[in-house]
Amino acid sequence: MRVSSILSMKGSTVATTAPNAPVTEALNELRLRGVGALVVSTDGRHIEGIVTEREIVHRLAERGEAFIHEPVESVMITEVVTCQPDDDLQHLAQRMTDTRCRHLPVVVDGELVGIVSIGDVVKARLTQLEEESRQLQEYISTGR
């Protein structure tokens, strides 16, 4: 299975925020959308960074409550790990494990076209395993 298949199942909508938006606004957006990360982008097409729940919690613990009034760019990760629609599921899972990233924006020709989370990868892998199991059971039952 490829990233493009995952996007076709879940859609290509990406939650974004501006780099100058206050962290409080990003927190509210994370809550409203029920996501764990926002791509930081001024125009919605080009990635400037990514802000995650984990980064916000770490900064809150380091800097205290006043931090939430700072701009998102003060907490965003600027070296964003990305993937492409043609990447396969195993490669994607390995990249997420190696880089300890739970969210990978999907890019084509430098432009944002979707995002894949670790939950999306797990769900797709379970679907694959269920299909393989069904095929094996059918083969055992029918001999074909």
N, C-alpha and C positions, 0 to 999 in steps of 0.2 A: 504494500500500500504506500502511496505517496502523499506528500503534504497537500497536493491539489485535491486528492480524494477527501482528506479530512476537512478542507475548506469547503468542498461542495456539500458536505453533510452539515457543517455547523454555520456556514456563511462566512463572509469576508469582512464583516463589520469590525472595526477596531476602535476601541475606546482611546481617545487622545486627550491631551491637555497641553496648554501653552506653557512654555518655559517660565514665563513671568507670572503665571497663576499662583496664588498662595497655596501652600500645602493643605490648608483647611478645605479649599475648593477641590483639590485632588482627592482628599479623603472622602468627601461627600460623593464625588463621582464614582470612586471605587465602590462605595456602599450602594449607591443607587443602581449601578450596573451589575453588581454582584461579581466583580472581577478582582483579580489580585494584582493587576498591573495596568498602567496607562502608558502608551507610547507618547513621548514628549515631541510635539511637532507644531511648528507655527502655522503650516499650511495644510496639515493632514495627509501629506504625501511623502514628505522627506523626514527621516528620523533624526532628531537631535539628541535623543536620549530615551531612557525608560525609567519610570518610577514604580517601585513595587511596595507592597505592604511591608515586606521585610525591611527594606531600606528605611522606610518611614519610622518603623518601630525602633530600629537601631539608632537613628538620629535623635529620636525623642528621648531615648534612654541616655544618650550622650549629652544632649544640649538642654533638655528640659522643655517644658510646655511652651515657652516663647517661640520655639522653633516652628511651630505649626503656622505662624504668620509670615514666615520667610517664603520666597518664591520657590517653585518646584525645582528650578535649575540648581538650587543649593543642595538638593538631595538626589537628583537624577543620576543614573549611571550613563556615562557618555560613550563608553566602549560597548556598544550593544551587539550582542551575538544574534545573528539573523540566520534565516534559512531561505530556501527557494522552493517553489512549487514542485520541482522534480525530485527533491530530496526524498529518500525512502524512509519508512518508519523506523527501521533499525538504526540507520545513520542519525536520524533525529533524536532518538532516545539516547544514543551514545553521546551525542553532542551535548544534550541537556545534562547528562550525568557528569561528563568531563568538565563542563564549565559551571556546573551547579546553578544553571539558569532554569527557571520554571516556566518562562514565557519567551518565545522566540518570534519576533516579528518576521513576516514573510515578505520578501522583496523581489521585485522584478525590475531590472535595469535601474536600480537605485531608488525605486519608488515602493512605498508601502502598499501591499495588496491584501494583507490579512495578518492574523496572529494565531499561533498555536501554543496551547498551554500543556503542561505535563498531564493534566486531566484529559485533554483531547487525545494525547498519545496513548494513555492507559485505556481509554474507551475504545479507540481504534484497534489496539492490540487485542483486547478482549473479544471484540467482534471477529477479528481474524481467527483467534483460537476457537471460538464457538463454531465458525464455519468449517475449520479444519476437522474438528471433532465430529460435526454432523456428516461430513464427507466420509470420514473413516468408518463411522457407524453404518452408513449406507453401504459402503464397500463390503464391510464384514457381513451385513445382512443379506446382500444380493449377490455378492461375489463379483461385482463389477465396479 
